[in-house]
Amino acid sequence: MGHHKLERFAENLTFPNLFQVSYEMLKEEGFALRGKWCEHFGNDNPITLELGCGKGDYTISLARIHPDRNYIGVDIKGARLWRGAKTGCEEHMGNVAFIRTRIELIEQFFAPDEVSEIWITFPDPQPKKEFKRLTCERYLGFYKHFLKPGSPIHLKTDSLELHEYTRDEVIGPAGYRVEYATSDLYATPAADHPEIGCLLEAQMTQTFYERMFLAEGKPITYIKFYIK
């Protein structure tokens, strides 16, 4: 293990905006802020999750744009979360937090109706393991436990396969409502279509990987949908 990674793991323990709970502790004691995130943020503003947030650049960017919302990035990689948590602390961003956990445990961290929005940004498309895709019916079942009715889920990915799978094999058969879907997000300038409100936010905020894919000329796909 690299020296810098060990230093980051140690510094992670000092960040008040980064929560790391072992599976054993979750099972025995639960998560203290479940149903009480308003106590951490000091307000009852809507909560947005970014699942598989990596370094947290998308979470941080959204939080800068919307100081009236609370943002929580979730990932299993502590060395990646270090960057987002550190930035949040350095900029004194009171509306940002991070959780280090596996996504299949996510419902242990939030009570029913506690979350108002989910972003899934450039997840591993898992071409050979459908049950691990963050938009498969299994995972959507987890999200249903804590999403408020009428709360959107956004999927941005460079994987056309994951996009089509989510749209045609999961959302469609389940009867979930799609507000907007495109296989080339930037082919439709948001300024030309103000009636599509989700386009502006989807285009104005980009992850590290998204910028890299765009530089390579890869189209970015996007879906906004509702499961309850």
Order of alpha helices (4+ residues) and beta strands (2+ residues): alpha-beta-alpha-alpha-beta-alpha-beta-alpha-beta-beta-alpha-beta-alpha-beta-alpha-alpha-beta
